[in-house]
Amino acid sequence: MASFACCLLIASSLAIILFINPSEAKPRPNVTNDEINTICSKTIAPSFCFRVLTNQTLHANETSLVGLAKISIQLALDSAYDTQLAISPLIKQAKNYTEREGYTLCSQNYRQAVAAVREAKQKLAKHDYRGVRVEALAAVEEARACENRVKSSAYSPLHERNKGFIRYSNIIWAISNRLVE
């Protein structure tokens, strides 16, 4: 009986070893500037993307694509929070009901955008890279809906914040595309 248990243990161990994908166990190499160029070339603002991802304070070259996605998600969250904070005074300063309603709905769009980016973060942790891509697109759509609601001019601080958030979310999308490959 003991020899049967020993054989079963050895066979189980062998099966586990054979079915584990060794490439999953290896840490992914750090990203290179060439990879960052490839990612950024797929975004709506390649020069913005390259400036962000090569910023020395982020240490992007010291991480993997997943690490780069984490960095981008955090930047998008920070941008979304910043935009939400900027919307609150605009609601109070609105000149009429239509403008106030537009900003209020815009604020709701940003709550949804934040939720989408948070969901992207959770999906990244689960290695659901397609899900990350979907959430990044959802965040972009919420920001665009906000922009359309308030019809802010190019000189509006909300316009610039919206544009920045869309760019960060687009970087997440581009990185997730690379992760899916």
N, C-alpha and C positions, 0 to 999 in steps of 0.2 A: 504494500500500500504506500509506503514511504517513497519507494522508487517511482511509482506512478505519479505521485504529487510532485516529485522532483522533475520528472520529465515534462509534466504539464507546466510547471513554472518556467522551465527552460524554453519550451515551445512558445509560451505566451510572451516571454521576453524577446525571443527572436522575432515573433510576429510584430510586436510593437516597434522594434528597431527597423524592420523592413518597411513598415508603413509610414514611418515618420519621414517627412520630406526634409532632407538635409539642408536644402536652400532656405527653408523657413527658420532653421536653427541658427544660421549664420547671420551676424549683424550686417545690415546693409551698409555699403560704403557711403562716405560723405559725398554730398553733391559737389559738382564742379561748376565753374563759371560757364562751361559749355552747356551743362544741363540747365542752369538757370537761364541762359540765353534761349534754349529750346522752349522752356516753359513760358518765358516772357513773350516769345514771338507769337504765342497762341492767345495772348490776352488783348484786351481792347486798348491798352496803354502800355506797350512794351517798355518804353523808357522809364515810366513810373515804376513798373514791376521790377525792372533791373536795379533801379536805384534802391528800392525797398529791400529786395532780397540780397543785395550785396552790401547793405549797410553793415559796417563792422560791429556796431553795438548788438546786432542780432545774432552774430556768429553763425550765419546760415551755412557757411562753408564747413562748419564743424558738425553738421548734422546730416541725417538721411532725408529722403523725400518725405517720409512720415513726419520727421522733425520740422521740416520746412512747412508742411501742412499745418502743424500745430502752431507754429509762429504766425502763419498767415491767418489762421482762425482767431488767434488772440488779437491781432491787429484789426481784424474786421469787427470783433466784439468791442474793442476800445473805440473804434470809429462810430459804431452804431450807438453806443452809450453817449458819446460826445454829441452826436446828432440829436438824440432824444433830449438831452439837456438844452440844446439850442432851440428846440421846438416849443418848450414850455413858455418862455417869455413871449414868443411870437403869438401864441394863443391869446395871452393877456393883452398884447398890444394891437390885436386885430382891429381894423377900422369898422368892420361890419360883420353881420352874421355869416355871410358866405365865406369870408376870409377865415373867420374863427372856426367854422366847420371844416374847412379845408385843412387847417393846421391840426385840428383835433383828429381828423381821419388820418392825417400824415403821422401823427404820434402813434396811432394804432398800427399803422403799417410798420413802423419801426419796432414796436413790441413784437410783431410777427417776424420781422427780420432777425431780431435778436434770438427769438425762439428757433428759427431755422439754423442760425449759425451755431447755437448751442447743440442742436440736434446733429449738425455736421461733426461737431467735436465728439459726441457720443458714438456716432457711426465710425469715425476714424479710429477710435479706441477698439472697436469691434472688427476692424479691417474691412468694413463695408464701404469700399471706395466709390462704388457706384452711388450709394446712398449719400455720400459726402457731396458728390457732384450734383445730385438732385437738390439737396438742401442749399448749396451755394447758388444755384439758379433761382430757387425760391426766394432767397434773400435779395438777390438782384431785382427780381420782379416786384417785391415789396417796396424797395427804394424807388424804383421807376414809377410805381403807383403813387407814391408820396409826391414825387416830382410833378407828375401830371395833375395831382389834386390842387397843388398850390401854385402851379405855373410860375415858379420863382424865376426871376431874371438871372442872367449869368453873373450879375453883380451881387446877388443875394448870398449871404453867408450859408444859408441852407442849401443853395445850389452847389456850392463847393463841397460842403460836407457830404451831400448826396453822392456827388461825383466820386469823392474819395472812398466812400463805403462801397459803391458799386465796383470800383477798381480793386479794392481788397478782396471782395467776394469773388470777383473774376479770377484773381490769382488762385484762390482756393479751388475754383473750378478747373483751372489749367493744371494745377498740381494733381488733383484727383484724376484727371485724364491720364496723366503719366503713371499714376499708381495702378490704374486699371490695366494698362498695357502689359 
